[in-house]
Amino acid sequence: MEIARIAFLGTGIMGAPMARNIAAAGFDVAVWNRTGGKAEALADVVRVATGVADAVADADAVITMVADGGAVTDLYFGTGGAAEAARRGALFIDMSSIAPEIARDHAARLGEAGHAHIDAPVSGGEAGAIAASLVIMAGAEEADFARARPLFESMGRPTFVGGHGAGQAAKLVNQAIVGVTIGAVSEGLLLAEKTGCDPVAVRETLMGGFATSRILELHGQRMLDRNWTPGGAVRMQLKDLENAVAAAEAAGLTLPLTEAARTAYRELATRPGGAELDHSAYLVWLEERNGLFR
């Protein structure tokens, strides 16, 4: 069945530009957000629904982009009531970052209600959401993924990575690498500064070698600018690292670098205002650990 009508639930930093790009691709979009003003800001290109039930009533696909697994569960089966309000056969696509086992539970419960499910978290941050260049990791039945591909392509580059829960597992891999790499870039730039180098020049020269990465390019620049306005907040990075460590433990694995990054973000999140800083503020935690206060 062709997907034409979309309900988009959760229009925050990431969700708002994603919904705009879906509408720009020609889909009929209805949006809802817990904080109504964030949904109203999209009224020039989408229909702003009066509630979750209104948003999903005629939708072919229901996209959620919210903070965590509890919020998704509540939207589907709790106070949101989306699973009950949606027409039978609707495709539920969760693009939030949640634990794989929660995604599998959602898929099973939605299946019992006559709906389909894809867990499709993203990587690329606010910039990728705006540019419609998100990396989309999808766990689903292959037929459902194929049906949703045109919708995904309005937001970025989708890849089928396996069955239900696999999308979320892939996102945890991404977040483990991101968290560890932010830590490595923080340590490198601080080392450069404190050993007499110009950290701006060091970052520039490293961009041409094996140490180059999107983290060095984008987050390294944030560190030099000391721009902690969140594209990806510390609290979200911490949530994902907690889930990554839990998934590793369930698989009988120990991930020392991921665990070390998790500890750093735990401590940064307890700093006044720390949880809402951009995750590149790992550098702030590192400076304070070294007795450097700015």
Summary of the structure (lengths in Angstrom):
residues: 294
radius of gyration: 19.8
end to end distance: 56.9
largest distance: 64.6
contacts: 1022
relative contact order: 0.10
helix: 54%
strand: 14%
